[in-house]
Amino acid sequence: QVQLVESGGGVVQAGGSLRLSCAASGRTFSSSAMGWFRQAPGKEREFVAAINWSGGSTYYADSVKDRFTISRDRAKNTVYLQMNSLKPEDTAVYYCAHKDPYYRGSYYTRTTYDYWGQGTQVTVSS
């Protein structure tokens, strides 16, 4: 079992920054890739960013590339999403996700991830 708890969401003005954290528990965290997804009202949950087990490789949606940075601290069992230059269209509930280590699916696909956090709301005002 893996449990994921996100924090760090809030309300920020356009152009501002936020850092989301995802605290994980479970024996597979250090050997598993992790991802962030988001879901805006009336829209499907979409990929934002992912990081491999070592932190040596990262992946981003085109919409957030060069603005968001994913990182992980394996000693703290925590994954971060640093979000800069935020835009109103970034408003969504952000979810942390654990990638199934036994399934070689795409980092960009929801079905590749087997555990999800409860989500944290990010609201960007114009």
N, C-alpha and C positions, 0 to 999 in steps of 0.2 A: 504494500500500500504506500502511496505517496500523498501527502497533504501539502497543499499550496495556499499560502495566504498573502494576498496583495495588499499594499499600502502605498500612500503617497499621492493619491488622486486629490483633486480639488478644483477650484475655480481660478482661472488665470486670464489675464488680458492677452489679446493677440500680440505675438512677438515675445511673450514671456516663456519661462521654462518651468518644467516640473521633472522630478525624478521619481519613478515608480520603483518599488521594491517587491520582490516575491521571495518570501521565506519558505523553504521547502524542508520537509522531513521525509525520511524514507531511505532505505539502503541503496537505491539505484541512482540517487541524485548525482553523485560525483561522476558516474559513468554514462550519464544520459544528456542528450541535447535538450535545450529548453527553448520555448518560444513565447512571444507575445502576440495576441490577437486583439481585435477591437470590434465592437458592435455598436453602431449608431441606431437610433430609433427608426424602425421600419426597414432596416437593411440587414443583410446577412453578415455573420461574423467573418471578418477578413484578417488575413495575415498581416502582421506589422514587421516583426523581426524575429530572428532565431540565432542561437549560438550553439556550437557543437560542444561535446563533452569537455574538451580541454580549454575552450575559450579561444582557440586559435583560428577559428573560422566563424564568420558572421554573415548573415543574410538579411536583406531588407526589402520591403516593398518599395516600388519606385516613388510612391507618394511621400515617403518619409526619409528617403535616402539623403544623406548630407545634413539632416536635421536631428535625427534620432540616433542614439548609440546604445547598443545592448552590450552588457558585460556580465561577468559572474565572479563571485568570490566563493571558491569551492570550500575553503576553510569555514566560511560562515553559512554554507548551504543557501546562498542567496543569489538571485539574478536581478539585475537592474535594467531599467530603461530610462536613459537620460533623454528628455525631450526638449529641444530648443526651437526657437522661432515658431512657436505654436500658432496654428491657424484655427479659425472657427470650425473648419471642416475636420479638425482632429477631435472634435467633441464626440465622445463615445464612452462606453464602458470598456475598460481594458482588462483583459484576462491573461493570466500567466498559464502556461501549459507545459506538461512534461511529455517529451517524445518517447514513445515506446522503443526501448533499446533493442528489441527483438524484431522490429519491423522496419525494413529499409525503404520507407516511404519518403516522399519529398518533404523537405522542411516547410514548404509553402502550403501544405495541404492539411486541413483540419483533422482528417481521419488518421493522420500519422501520430496524433497526440492522444494519450490515453488517460491522463489526469489533468483536471482543470481547477483553477482557483475560483473564488466566488465573484471576482471582478471588483474593480474600483472605478468610480466615475471621474472622468476628466471633462471639464467644461471650459471652453475657450470663448471668451466674450469678445465681440468686435468693437 
